[in-house]
């Protein structure tokens, strides 16, 4: 009779490996973090280690990265996709993303006013459509700067 060896379960990590990439920059590259809160189209979502795999479209909004020790970093993304993969991996890809502290509330307020003028009918059909999209993103950003 062959000798059997006792097997032990591998320790499960309490961190998720986050990769947050933009076309021009990698902000996180498989960095271990405690939690990531994302603005999914289906609703706000918190991702922890061992989360069920999923693919989420992101709406313009705040991504909050919770690090060990309670510190958090906040980034405003214009939209994108988040892919939760097995083995506690989260990949977020976005076209634009900046640290929240990079924005000035006064500057955003001025940009909202300008976009409202164009969206209200001052321009071509394409200009109005673009201004409405810009307004949606700016108003969301403005709500986080208050």
N, C-alpha and C positions, 0 to 999 in steps of 0.2 A: 504494500500500500504506500503510495507516494506521500511524502511529508508535506503538509500544507502549512503555509505561513500566515500568520495573522496580518490582515491589512488594516491600515488606519486611514481614516478620512483625512483628506487634505484640508488645511485651514482655509476657510473662506475669507477673502479680503473684505474689509468693511469700507473700501474706497472704490470709486469708479474712475476709470482711466479716461480722461477728457482730452479730446482733440478739437480745438476750435480754430477753424481756418477761414481765411479770406483770400481772394485771388492774389493779393499782394503781400500777405503776411500770415504767419502762423502764430496765434496768441498762446495756445496751449498745445503741447505735443505729447499725447499719452501721459498726461500729468495726473497723479493720484489726488482726487478731491473727495470730500465727504458727500456733497449733494450739489445738483445743478437744477435750478428752476428755469423753465423755458416757456415762452409764449406760443404754445401750439395753437393751430387753427381750431382744434377741438376743445381748447380751454387751457388755462394755466396748468402746468404739469411739473412735478418734482421728480427728479430721477436720482435714485440711490443705487448703491451696489446691488447686484443681482436682480436688477429690474427686468421685467419681461421684455424680450426683443420687440422693437416696433420702429416704424418710420413715421415721422411727424413733419408736416409742413409747418413752418414757423411764420407767424404774422409779425409785423413790426412791433417790437417791444423789448422788454428788459430780460436779459439773461443774467441770472445771479449765480455765481460760483461760490459755494461755501467750502472753505478750506478747513483743515484740521486746526483746532484751537478756537474756532468760532469766527475767524476773519472771513470777510466776503469781498468779492470783486464784482462790480456791476458793469455790464456792457449793453449798449443799445444797438440792436441789429435791425436792419431794414426789412428783414425777412430771410428765408432760407429753408434748410432742412436739417432735421436732427435724426440720426440713426442710432438706436440703442441696439447693440450687438451682444451676443453671448459673452460670457466671461467678463462682465462689468465694463464694457467699452461703450463710450458715447462719442459720436462724431457729429459735430455741428459745422455746417458749411453755409456761409452767407456771402452776399455780394459786398455789403458794407457793414461795418461794426466798429464802434469806438467806445472807449471807457466813458461811463456816464459823466465823470468829472470834466471831460473835455468840452462839454457844452455849456454855453452861457444862457441863462434863462432870458435875459434881455434880447440877445441875438435871435433866439428861437422865436420869441414873441414877435419881433419885427418880421421875420420870415413868414410866420403864420399870417400876419396882416397883409403882406404882399401876395401870398398865395390865395388868400380870400378874395382879393380884388380881381385877380385873373380868373379864378374859379367862378366868380359872380357874373362873368360874361364879357370881360374885357380882353378879347383875343380870338384867335382862330379856334375851331372845334378841337384841334389837336392840343393847342395851348391850354384850353379849358380842361380837357381830360387829364393832361399831365399835372396841372395845378391841383386838381382834385386828389390825385394820388399823393402828390407832395403834401397836401394839406392833411391827409389821413396820417401820414408818417409823422409830420411835425406836431400835430395835435397829440398823438400818442407820446412822443418824446416830451412835449411840454408837460404832460400829466405827471411824469416822473421827476421833473425839475422843480416842482412846487414844494 
